[in-house]
Amino acid sequence: MTVERGVRMLAGVIILASLALAMYVSKNWLWLTAFVGLNLLQSSLTNWCPAMTMLKLLGLRSAEDKGCC
């Protein structure tokens, strides 16, 4: 798995989890969904995301390193 795919997967899991928590626990969990959305927007503009840094430290490689199409 590449860092780019890992970031998308992590964002999807966090969004789905926060939506479930908002339905069953408290609507305040929607702030986490908003944070993930804003982070994805910021990442698209700057090409940097804290999750990318974490995943690289965990040993995932970027698509460029793998020579992927």
Phi, psi and omega in degrees: 000142179267165178299318183298316177291324178297320179296316179296319180294315179299316179298317179297318180295316180295319179296313179296321179294317181291327176293319177295318178295324178293325180287320189255342184244292183203142179293345178296341177294345177294339175297327177294319176299316179297320179298316180296318178298316178294323178294320177295321177296314178299320181295324180291333181273328186251347184060030175221138181214138179302326179295325178297318179297315179298315182293326176294321178294332178280355174107002177284147179255156176278165181298328179294322181291329183277347183074028182284156179293000000 
